[in-house]
Amino acid sequence: MGGASLVGSDGQCHELGSSTVIGRRDDCDIVLNGPKVSRRHAQISASADGLLLVDLASVNGTLLNGVEVTSERLSHGDVVTIGTHELRLELD
């Protein structure tokens, strides 16, 4: 598998590592601000099978293509919504 990144609606690109935590805390790999973003909201992990999105028991949930998920495989072009932030998955 090549590189992967999340691109925000503002055009900002976030490279994904082998395990990427998304949330409000400063020590998260991708920091998103907003009242509906949990401190540690979601995680994307890479494996031989691809990328897996996991909600980390967030208060407001994690959406994948508009549907709330707890754990789901990701594909190119998928849109992850956390709070008011929409992030599109791009695979190289």
C-alpha positions as CSV (number, residue, x, y, z in Angstrom):
1,M,0.0,0.0,0.0
2,G,1.3,3.5,-0.9
3,G,0.9,6.7,1.1
4,A,-2.4,7.8,2.5
5,S,-3.7,11.2,3.6
6,L,-6.8,13.0,4.8
7,V,-7.7,16.2,3.1
8,G,-9.9,18.7,4.9
9,S,-12.5,20.8,3.3
10,D,-10.1,23.7,3.8
11,G,-7.6,21.9,1.6
12,Q,-5.2,21.1,4.5
13,C,-3.6,17.7,4.0
14,H,-2.8,15.3,6.9
15,E,-0.4,12.4,6.1
16,L,-1.4,9.1,7.8
17,G,1.1,7.0,9.6
18,S,0.8,3.4,10.7
19,S,-1.5,4.6,13.5
20,T,-3.1,8.1,13.5
21,V,-5.1,9.5,16.4
22,I,-7.6,12.3,15.6
23,G,-9.0,14.5,18.3
24,R,-8.9,17.8,20.2
25,R,-5.9,17.2,22.4
26,D,-2.6,18.7,21.4
27,D,-0.8,15.3,21.5
28,C,-3.1,13.8,18.8
29,D,-1.6,13.2,15.4
30,I,-4.3,15.3,13.8
31,V,-5.7,18.0,16.0
32,L,-9.2,19.2,15.2
33,N,-10.9,22.0,17.2
34,G,-14.6,22.3,18.0
35,P,-17.1,21.5,20.7
36,K,-18.2,18.2,19.0
37,V,-14.7,16.8,18.8
38,S,-13.6,14.5,21.6
39,R,-10.2,14.7,23.2
40,R,-9.3,11.4,21.5
41,H,-12.1,11.0,18.9
42,A,-11.0,8.4,16.3
43,Q,-8.0,6.4,15.1
44,I,-7.0,5.2,11.7
45,S,-4.6,2.2,11.6
46,A,-2.8,0.7,8.6
47,S,-2.4,-3.0,8.1
48,A,-1.8,-5.4,5.3
49,D,-5.6,-5.4,4.8
50,G,-5.8,-1.6,4.3
51,L,-6.9,1.2,6.6
52,L,-9.3,0.8,9.5
53,L,-11.2,3.7,11.0
54,V,-12.1,3.2,14.7
55,D,-14.2,5.5,16.8
56,L,-12.6,5.9,20.3
57,A,-15.9,6.0,22.2
58,S,-16.4,9.6,21.2
59,V,-19.3,11.5,22.6
60,N,-20.7,12.7,19.2
61,G,-19.7,9.7,17.1
62,T,-17.6,9.4,13.9
63,L,-19.3,9.3,10.5
64,L,-18.1,7.5,7.4
65,N,-19.8,8.8,4.2
66,G,-22.6,10.1,6.4
67,V,-23.2,6.9,8.4
68,E,-22.1,6.6,12.0
69,V,-19.6,3.8,12.5
70,T,-17.6,2.2,15.3
71,S,-15.1,0.4,13.2
72,E,-14.9,0.3,9.4
73,R,-12.5,-0.3,6.5
74,L,-11.6,2.8,4.5
75,S,-11.4,3.2,0.7
76,H,-10.1,6.0,-1.6
77,G,-12.5,8.9,-1.6
78,D,-14.3,8.1,1.6
79,V,-15.3,11.1,3.7
80,V,-14.8,10.9,7.5
81,T,-16.8,13.5,9.5
82,I,-15.7,14.4,13.0
83,G,-17.7,17.2,14.5
84,T,-18.0,19.8,11.8
85,H,-14.8,18.6,10.1
86,E,-15.0,16.6,6.8
87,L,-11.9,14.8,5.8
88,R,-11.6,13.0,2.5
89,L,-9.3,9.9,2.2
90,E,-6.8,10.0,-0.6
91,L,-4.6,7.0,-1.4
92,D,-1.4,7.3,-3.6
